[in-house]
Amino acid sequence: MAASSRAQSFCIVHPGSTTDDDRVQFGTRHVQVVAPHGGEEAFDFDRVFGAHTPQEVVFEEVARQPVLDCVERLASTAIIAFGASSGGKTFAITGGVQRFADRGLIPRSISAMFEALSARPSASLDPCGHRLHVDCARRCLAADARCP
């Protein structure tokens, strides 16, 4: 992924999803869903990852370059996971605990930052992470918001 100043959107199809279900169809940039009421909804993304895409592939295509831009150009990067409960957000961000290959975006990003910083002996790192819950986001985005 090339460095970009625009927000990008990615979809990771949940590993438990069945690919033979006619109600959900997806390609590399598009997801089409038949809604319960019978209508269809279509969604476009910069990239759609299939149900069994390895975590390493997701990291390489989604986060590696933005993370390296943080180190090299002092650019800011945010990775936001959004989706339904049990949709795989935590697995994508933090990874699984069973296998090293299942490390998510955060552990891989930290490794990539330290690898890049090791080539710059005078560099320093001040990481910051936030977890924002939907109810807090709604309160903070309200017209009369007073967030801490």
C-alpha positions as CSV (number, residue, x, y, z in Angstrom):
1,M,0.0,0.0,0.0
2,A,1.5,3.3,-1.0
3,A,1.6,6.2,1.5
4,S,-1.6,8.1,1.4
5,S,-3.2,11.0,3.2
6,R,-6.8,9.7,2.6
7,A,-8.5,7.2,4.8
8,Q,-8.6,3.7,3.4
9,S,-11.2,1.0,4.2
10,F,-10.6,-2.7,4.3
11,C,-12.9,-5.6,4.9
12,I,-11.8,-8.9,6.4
13,V,-14.3,-11.7,5.9
14,H,-14.7,-13.6,9.2
15,P,-12.9,-16.9,9.1
16,G,-16.1,-18.7,10.2
17,S,-18.0,-17.4,7.2
18,T,-19.1,-19.8,4.6
19,T,-18.1,-19.0,1.0
20,D,-20.9,-21.0,-0.5
21,D,-23.7,-18.8,0.9
22,D,-25.5,-17.0,-1.9
23,R,-26.5,-14.2,0.4
24,V,-23.0,-12.9,0.6
25,Q,-20.7,-12.4,-2.4
26,F,-17.4,-10.6,-2.5
27,G,-14.5,-9.9,-4.7
28,T,-11.2,-8.1,-4.0
29,R,-12.8,-4.6,-3.6
30,H,-16.6,-5.3,-3.2
31,V,-19.0,-7.0,-0.9
32,Q,-22.7,-7.6,-1.8
33,V,-25.1,-8.8,0.9
34,V,-28.8,-9.9,0.5
35,A,-30.5,-8.2,3.5
36,P,-33.0,-10.2,5.6
37,H,-35.9,-8.0,4.2
38,G,-34.9,-9.1,0.7
39,G,-33.1,-6.1,-0.6
40,E,-29.4,-6.0,-1.5
41,E,-26.7,-3.9,0.0
42,A,-23.4,-3.3,-1.8
43,F,-20.2,-2.0,-0.2
44,D,-16.9,-0.9,-1.8
45,F,-13.5,-1.1,-0.1
46,D,-9.9,-0.5,-1.0
47,R,-9.4,-4.2,-0.5
48,V,-11.4,-7.2,0.7
49,F,-9.6,-10.1,2.4
50,G,-11.1,-13.5,2.1
51,A,-12.0,-15.7,5.1
52,H,-8.7,-17.5,5.3
53,T,-6.3,-14.7,4.5
54,P,-3.2,-15.1,6.8
55,Q,-2.6,-12.3,9.3
56,E,0.8,-11.6,7.7
57,V,-0.9,-10.8,4.4
58,V,-3.4,-8.4,6.1
59,F,-0.5,-6.6,7.9
60,E,1.6,-6.3,4.8
61,E,-1.2,-4.8,2.8
62,V,-2.9,-2.7,5.5
63,A,-0.4,-1.5,8.0
64,R,3.3,-2.1,7.2
65,Q,3.8,1.1,5.1
66,P,1.8,3.4,7.4
67,V,3.8,2.1,10.3
68,L,7.1,2.6,8.5
69,D,5.9,6.1,7.5
70,C,5.4,6.8,11.2
71,V,9.1,6.1,11.8
72,E,10.6,7.5,8.7
73,R,8.5,10.6,8.1
74,L,7.0,11.1,11.6
75,A,3.6,10.7,10.1
76,S,0.5,9.7,12.2
77,T,-1.4,6.5,11.6
78,A,-4.6,5.2,13.0
79,I,-6.0,1.7,12.5
80,I,-9.7,1.4,13.5
81,A,-11.5,-1.9,13.7
82,F,-15.3,-1.6,13.3
83,G,-17.9,-4.2,13.0
84,A,-20.5,-6.4,14.6
85,S,-19.9,-8.2,17.9
86,S,-18.0,-11.5,17.3
87,G,-17.0,-10.2,13.9
88,G,-13.2,-10.7,14.4
89,K,-12.1,-7.2,15.3
90,T,-10.0,-8.3,18.3
91,F,-8.4,-11.1,16.3
92,A,-7.5,-8.8,13.5
93,I,-6.0,-6.2,15.8
94,T,-4.3,-8.3,18.5
95,G,-4.2,-11.7,16.9
96,G,-4.6,-15.2,18.3
97,V,-2.8,-16.7,21.2
98,Q,-2.4,-20.2,19.9
99,R,0.1,-19.6,17.1
100,F,2.8,-17.0,16.5
101,A,1.6,-16.7,12.9
102,D,-1.7,-15.4,14.1
103,R,-0.2,-12.2,15.6
104,G,-2.4,-9.3,14.7
105,L,-1.8,-5.8,13.5
106,I,-0.6,-4.4,16.9
107,P,2.1,-6.9,17.6
108,R,3.3,-6.9,14.0
109,S,3.3,-3.1,14.0
110,I,5.4,-2.9,17.1
111,S,7.9,-5.4,15.6
112,A,8.1,-3.4,12.4
113,M,8.6,-0.1,14.3
114,F,11.5,-1.6,16.4
115,E,13.1,-3.1,13.3
116,A,13.0,0.3,11.5
117,L,14.2,2.1,14.7
118,S,17.1,-0.3,15.1
119,A,18.5,1.2,11.9
120,R,18.3,4.7,13.4
121,P,20.3,4.7,16.7
122,S,19.4,8.2,17.7
123,A,15.6,7.6,17.3
124,S,13.2,7.4,20.1
125,L,9.7,5.9,20.4
126,D,6.6,7.2,22.2
127,P,3.7,4.8,21.4
128,C,0.1,5.5,22.3
129,G,-2.9,3.3,22.0
130,H,-6.6,3.9,22.6
131,R,-9.6,1.8,22.8
132,L,-12.8,3.7,22.1
133,H,-16.2,2.1,22.8
134,V,-19.2,3.0,20.7
135,D,-21.1,4.6,23.6
136,C,-18.2,6.8,24.4
137,A,-17.8,7.8,20.7
138,R,-21.5,8.7,20.5
139,R,-21.2,10.9,23.6
140,C,-18.0,12.6,22.3
141,L,-19.6,13.3,18.9
142,A,-22.8,14.7,20.3
143,A,-23.4,18.4,19.7
144,D,-23.1,19.3,23.4
145,A,-20.2,17.0,24.0
146,R,-17.8,17.5,27.0
147,C,-15.2,14.7,26.7
148,P,-12.4,14.3,29.1
